[in-house]
Amino acid sequence: MLDFFGQIGSLIMTPLYYAVSAVLLAWHWVFDNITFLSDGWVWTLSIVGLTVTIRALLIPLFVKQIKSSRNMQLLQPKIKELQKKYGHDRERLTQEQMKLWKETGTNPFASCLPLLAQMPVFFALFRTIDQAAKAPADDLERGVRGLFNVEYVESLQGATIFGARIADTFINTDLTQTRVLTMILVIAMCATQFLTQRQLMAKNMPPDALNGPYAQQQKMLLYILPPVFAIGGIFFPLGVLVYWTTSNLWTMGQQFYVIRRNPAPGTPAFKAKQQRDSAKGRQVADDPAAAVEEAPRPIVRQQPRNQPRSQRKKKPGGPAGSSKEKPK
């Protein structure tokens, strides 16, 4: 049974091995021919080139993520109204929220798309480097993945930067250089992850949203994920850590650019952009979120209620036969 699932997994991953190795070897050819660097730096720069290529291809998904995030910010007042109206009925509340998202073209799960799209590439790169590192010297064919050949496997096995082999992990080496460089990359990876998430919450989320359950979960993950990544990082080859750290740096820079140039409405970043535009004499954009919050409530005209005849007051001097008795 395990062999069966192993074959299925290998069948799924094989196209990814070819795709990842093709991009990696293309960058390797570029840096190997235009520079006089050692194999270690050529492979390291090739991994950086692979990261840049993948992240550039994911820009459309990132744009979709940003649009969905904007819509979610603008829909918060309506979602709050739905929560007040259907808070007692979870099923009806979910149906109304799904209906609202469908009408506005909003996907609340779009924020996960860039990360999910990167995971197959991450695992393919991990297996490519890991298998090349584990291939015995008398049988290098076992380390071949995708478009790699024995020559590339041998080159990757011996590639070093600062005296550390990029195919080694923290736990499978006794070299001090490898362990020190691994810890530096793990710290950089966790720090960039933390700063990116904190930047998003501090500058690009409305103050009201920071008190919601979603924001509280994000705050928990903000402090839980870095230690988890730090523990997992000691099992990854240096080359994979280079990919991960480079990807985090890309995310941080990309997010900083978007927050500064096109911040979400109702956030501190939006107000800061309004102040910058005002100082430079540019047209200041109105805050859609503030407009929604400050919109006057519609005046509802109350219709007079019809009272039953028994409760209606008799006019003075009414017709004879009234219920009042005449004085004797």
N, C-alpha and C positions, 0 to 999 in steps of 0.2 A: 504493500500500500504506500509506504514512504517513497519507494522507487518511482511509483506511478506519479505521485504529486511532484517529485523532483523532476521528472521528465516534462510534466506540464509547465512547471516554473521555468525550466530551461528553454522550452519552446517559446514562452512569452518573452523572456529576457533576450533571446538571441537577436531579434531585430534591434533592440536597444544597444546591445554590444556593438553591432555594426555602425549604428548611427553615432554613438559616443566616440568610438575609436576613430571613425572617419574624421570628425571635427578635431579630435585631439591630435591625430597624425598630420592633419593639414596645418595646424598651428606649429607643430613640431618641425615640419618641413620649412616653414617660413623662418622661424627663429634659428634653425640649424644652418640655414643658408645665408642669412643676412647678419648674423652675429658670430662672434668668436668665443661665446660662452661655453662653459662646461656642460656635460650632459645633464647634470642636476638642475642647473638654471634653465636650460632649454626645456626640460620637462615641466619645471615649475611654471615658467611663462606660458607653456602650452596649456596647462590646467587653467591658468588665469584667462587665457584666450577662449577656452571652452566655456568658462563661466560667463564671460562677456557675451559670447554668441548666444548661449541659452537665454540669458536675461534679456537680450535685445529681441529675441523671438517671442518672449513673453510680454512684451510691452502692450500688445492689444488686450491681453488678459488684465494687465495692470490698469489700463484705461477703463475697462469694464468694471473693475473693482472700485475705482474712484467714483465713477458715475453712480454705481449702486450705493456707495457710501453717502454721496451727496443726497440721493433720494431718501435714504433712511433718515438722514438728519432732518430733511424737510417734512417727512411724514410723522415725526415724533408727536406733534400736537394731535394729529388725527388718531394715532395709535393710543395716546393717552385717553382720548375720548372713548375709543372702543373699549379700553380697559375699565373705564368707569361704568360704561353701559353694560358690558357683558362680563364683568369681572367674576360674577358668581357662576358663569357657565363657561368652563374652559373650552369645551368643544365648539360652541358657537363663536367664542372669541377667536379661536384658531381659524375657523372658516372665514370670518370677517377680515382677519389680517391677511390671509392668503388671497382673498378677493381684492383687497386694497393693493397688495404687491403686484398682482396680475394686471390690474387696471393702470398702474403707474409704471409697469415694466421694471420693477425692482426685484433683485434677487438677493435676499439676505445672506446667502452662502457664497456670494461672489468673492468675498474677501479671502476665501480659502483656495481659490482657483490657482493663483501663482505658486503657492506652496505645494499643492497637490500635483501640479504639472512638473515641478522640479524633482519630486521624490523618485520617479523611475530613473531619471538621469543620475541622481545621487547614488542609487543602488548599483546602477550599471558601472559607474566610475569606480565605486568601492570594490566590486567584484573583479573588474579589470586589473586594478592595481594589486589587490589582495592575491589573486591567482598568479600574477606575474611574480610576486614576492615569494610565494610558497613553492614555485616550480623548482624541482631539484636540478642541480647542475647537469646531471647526465640525462635528463628528460625535460628539456625546456618546452617541449610541445604541450605539456600539461598546463602551461601558463598562457597559452594563446587564447585570446578572446577577440571576436569580431575580425577586424582587419589587421590585427597584430600578427607578427611572425616571430620566429625564434630570435632574430636580431634585435627587434624592439624589446622583447621580453628581457633579454640579457642586458640591454642598455638601461632599461628601467630598474632592473635589480641593482645595478651598480651606481645609479644616479644619486648624488649627494649634494646637499646645500649646508654650508657651515659645518661640515663634517658629519651630518646626519643623513641617513638614507631615507628618501621620500617614500619608499615602500614599507618602512618599518612603523610599528606602533609603539606606544609607551610601554606596553606590557610584554612585548616579545623581543626586547633588546636590553642589553646591559650598557650600551653606550650613553655616557652622560650627555653628550651633545644632542642625541636624539630625544632624550627625556626632557631636557631643558627647552629645546625648540618646540616640542609637543605641548608643554605647559604654556609657553608663550602664545602659541596659536589657539589653545583651548581658552585661555583668558581673553584673548582678542575676540574670539568667536562669541563667547558669552557676553562680553562687554558691549559689542556691537548689537547683539540681540536685545539686551536690556535697554540700551540707549534709544534704539529705534522704536521700541514699544512705548517707552516713557515719553519720547518726543511726540508720538501720536496722541497719547492720552492727555498730555499737558497742554498742547497747543491746538490740536485739531478735533477736540470733542467739546460740545457745549457744556456749560457748568451743570445744567440740569441732568444731562446724561451721565455725569460722573457719579451721581447718587443712585443710579439704577442698578438692577441686578447684573446686567451685562457688564457694566463697568467694574463692579465688584469682582466678578469672575476674572476680568482682564487684569485687575490689580493682583489677584492671587497668582495668576500665571506669570505675571511680571517678575515675581520673586521665586517662584517654584521652578520655572523652566531653566534658568541659567545653571543651577546645581545639577539638574537632570542632564543637560547637555555636557556639563563638565565631566560627569561620571561616564557618559557614553563616549566622550571624546578620546579617552585613553585607549579605546579599542579600535579607533580609526587610524589608517595610515596617514602619514604627514601630507601626502598629496590630496587626500580627501579633505583634511582640515584646511588646506589652502583653498580648495574649492568652496567650502562652507564659509570661511571667513571673507573671501572675496565676494561671495554672493550677499552676505550680510552688509558689507560696505556699499555694494551697489544699491541694496534696498534702502540703506540709510540716506545716501546721496539723492536717490530718486524721490524718496519721501520728503526730504528737506526741500527739494525743488518744487514739488507739487504743493506742499503746505505754504510755501512762501508766495508762489505765483497764483495758485488757485485754491485757497483754503476753503474748508467747509463753512457754510453759513452758521452764524450764531456762535462762533468759536473765538478764542483769544487771537488766533492767527488771522481771522477775518478782520477783526478790529484793528490789528496791527497793520494789515495791508491798507485799510481805509486811511489810517493816519499817514502812512508813507505816500499814498496817492495824493492826499490833501496837501502834504508838505511840498510835493513836487508840482503842484498845480494841475494834477490830472483829475479827470472826472471820477468822483467817488461813487462806487457802486453801492446800492442800497442792500441792506441785509434782509434776504427773504425770510429768514427765521424770525427776525424781530418784527417784520411786517405782519407775519402770521400771529405772533403773540399779542401785538398791539392793536389788531383789528377790532373795531367796536362790535359788540354783540348786537345782533339784529333785534329791533324792538318788536315784541309780539303784542299785538292788540288783543286785549281780552274782550271777548264777546259777553254781553249781559246774559245772565242766566234767567230762564223763565221760572217763576215761582208758581207753585200750585195755587189754585184759587182759594183754598182754605187759609193760606198764609198771606194773601194779598191784603193790604190795608184799605179800608173803606175811606173814600174821600168824604170830608165833612159836607153835610147838606145833601147827602146822597138820597136815593129814592126811598120811598116808604117801605117799610118792612125790614128795616135794618135790624141788626141784633141788639142795638142799644135801646134801653127802655126809656120811655119818656118820663120826665119828672112829674109826680103827682101834685 
